Amino acid sequence: MTDSPLVTPEWLSEHLEDPRTVVADVRWYLQGRRGIDAYRGGHIRSAFFVDVDRDLSSPPGSRRPGRHPLPDMEAFADFLARMGVGPDDIVVAYDDTGGSTAARLWWLLRYFGLDGGRVLDGGIQAWQAAGGALTTSGPDRRPAPRITLRPRREMVVDKVRVKEMALSGDGLLLDARAAERYEGKVELIDARPGHIPGAISAPFVENLVTSGGPFRPRKELDQHYAALGVGAGRAVVTYCGSGVTACHDLLALALLGRDDALLYEGSWSEWAGDRTLPATLGKR
């Protein structure tokens, strides 16, 4: 089995019949489309459909913050059991947006103490380009016993810590949203436009060769993040609108050996909703 967070279509093709390989279709769209419709139209054989809102998040307004609060541990354990995931299995997640939502499942598996999460590099487009077929048949994998999960709570920070970072300049805040949302030119869903003071714009699409494509080579990613200010010993926190695409930046950083970068769970959806917290417009 591979240790890299990314797998190629060729690797997945070779391991698709392995009972230790579980495939997850994590296509999701902010507005206008539904991932389940894309899944029903054709998906990789044996793939389960995974809903970001239902399976990878708690309901908004629960005890945790933001539009996509982290899922409850017991609920996530039930979700994995339904997919037939065992403690030593490899879970390969894919989408059609360069891993922007598949990375959320990869990160959650790590957060809950499992190291078997992977992302299909280039997603379903790369699979088809490599000659992989699609199906409309559902998975036939049987449910598995529930895994005992052990959340790594140190991987998450709250708005109190982020506020301290914003005021003191201690550490590096990376904003994974599109540049126009960071600058406050467009705000489609959250309470206010703009970004957290001091945060650096780091759109997840800049991790990719092309929009929806595979990740850039490691050397290019290293140069990209160094230019953003990522350096040895400097604390790094990522956020986005609701804690989903921020995981894409965390995945890119993990590819560079920085698996100590943290997630601001509530992200801009929580920050913007708190009118006592400052917001900045523009490029900086």
Secondary structure, DSSP 8 states (H G I E B T S, - for coil): ---SSEE-HHHHHHHTT-TTEEEEE----SSS--HHHHHHH-EETT-EE--HHHHSS--TTSSS-SSS----HHHHHHHHHHTT--TT-EEEEE-SSTTTTHHHHHHHHHHTT---EEEETTHHHHHHHTT--EE-----------------GGGEE-HHHHHHHHHH--SEEEE-S-HHHHTTS--SSSSS-SB-TT-EE--GGGGBSSTTS-B--HHHHHHHHHHHT--TT--EEEE-SSSSTHHHHHHHHHHTT-TT-EEESSHHHHHHH-TTS--B-S--
